[in-house]
Amino acid sequence: MTDTTNPGYYRGFSNGAEVIDISENLTANGAQALQYIARSCRVDGHNKGNTVENLEKAIWFLHREIGRLTPTEGP
């Protein structure tokens, strides 16, 4: 049976770690980037989706996080 709430590509990392264990300690943008990276860069083959597209999405979230952390100059 497939676990649609916690699919295999988010589980099975070293020491039993799951992506949720890490991402719940990050900002929203950081967590989203991590999830896209985790589902597309696994060495065990349990990847999901288009790797390049997922990495581009991760980069998009990282840019948003950089923008959030970078002070803008006012008028």
N, C-alpha and C positions, 0 to 999 in steps of 0.2 A: 504494500500500500504506500502511495506517495504522500509525504507530509507537505501539504501546501503552505502551512504556516511557517515551517522551519526546514526548507528543503536541504538536501545533502550538500549542495555547493556552498552552504553557509556553515556546515559542520565538518568535523573530522580533521581539525588542525592539530598540531603538536600539543601534547599534554591534555587533549580533550577540549581545547579551547573552541569556542564558537564565536562567530563574528559579532553576535549580539552582546557577548561578554565584553568585548572591546568597544563596540560602537556606542553602547549606552553611557560610556564615560567620555564621549567626544561631543563637540558641538554638532548641530544638525548637519552643517555642510561637511564637516570632517567625517561624520558617520556615513553619510551618503557616498562620499568619495571612497571610503574604506569598503563599503559594500560592493560598489562597482569593481574595485580592484580585486577583492576576494573572489568574486564570482567569475572573473575572467583570467586570472593569472595563476591558477592552481597547477602545480607540477604533477598532481596525481590524476589529471584528466577529468575531474568532476567540474568542468567549466560549464557556463551557461551563456548562450547568446554569442554575439559577434564580439570578439576580443577587442578589436580596434575601436569599435563603437562604444563599448563599455569603458575603455580607457579614456576616450574623448569626453565621455560624461563625467568621469572622475575628475579630469582636468578642469572641466567647467565648474564643478563644485569647489575645487581647490581655489580657482580664481575668485569665486564668490567669497570664500573664506578670507582670502588675502584682501579683497576689497572691504570686507567687514572690519578687518584689523588695521587697515590703513586709514589714518585720519585724513579727512578731506579739509581743504582750506575753505573757510567761509568767505563771504563777500567782503 
